[in-house]
Amino acid sequence: MSIEALPFVNWIFWAALSSGTALVVGVTELLGGTTRGYRLFMAWLLVALAAILVLSELALPAGVVAGRTGPLRTPLVVIFALVVLGYLAAALLRRPRSGLAIVSGAVGLAALVSLALAGGTRSAPLFAGQLVLAALALGAVNAAMLLGHWYLVTPRLSPAPLRRMMWILLGTLAIQLVAFGAALVTVGNEPIDGTIAWLTWLRLAVGLLLPMIVTVLALLASRAASLQASTGLLYIGLALVMAGSIAGVSITYLTGVPV
């Protein structure tokens, strides 16, 4: 992987985490079941993530293949940050706001797709799909892990929102697994035949299979009266999904095969 691609790997991580979290939080708020404290906390967190994303956008190098869609991507990042600020303001003023979170998440996903379409890989559509799936996985596990803490102080809170997030996570990981195999079959098997094969297998095991197992265990643990076990498992799941997402993007830029 060229050193020039490293800032894009960093940008993708923050874009995926922030847009995925915004989308999952918006959908969850629309369906109901969470507390005002959780919603306010997530609004402030999204503002922080948006600020990091803007700084990451400003640090991207110009004149490289992956940056060709900069004129489209940069405005999308700015719009994402502005809508997130609107979401925070609406949350503080107790105004309807779930739509704002969903819109900001969609704008963030559009920015990710624009980066995928810029080039630098051998299949822009598959890379775009992988980035969208990575965003949903990161958003679901991040929002779920943080929501788990509210059950410690609000034991009567319905576990339904947490379970919905975990089902989103599990479904997204399963689709990512299918996309992983499709990329190797249709684009090329360099990731498992070359010198970085160990990293690819690590991406598969640690970034996809193990998080699926952890999520299933967290779902089973959510049947208990206390959700401490589910929250602890989601901590592990977050670390695994983060590592897998970074590894997947790195392998993609190293080999051109979007895994």
Secondary structure, DSSP 8 states (H G I E B T S, - for coil): --GGGHHHHHHHHHHHHHHHHHHHHHHHHHH----HHHHHHHHHHHHHHHHHHHHHHHT--SSSGGGTTHHHHHHHHHHHHHHHHHHHHHHHTT---HHHHHHHHHHHHHHHHHHHHT-SSS-HHHHHHHHHHHHHHHHHHHHHHHHHHHHHH-TTS-SHHHHHHHHHHHHHHHHHHHHHHHHHHHT--HHHHSTTHHHHHHHHIIIIIHHHHHHHHHHHHTTSS--HHHHHHHHHHHHHHHHHHHHHHHHHHHHS---
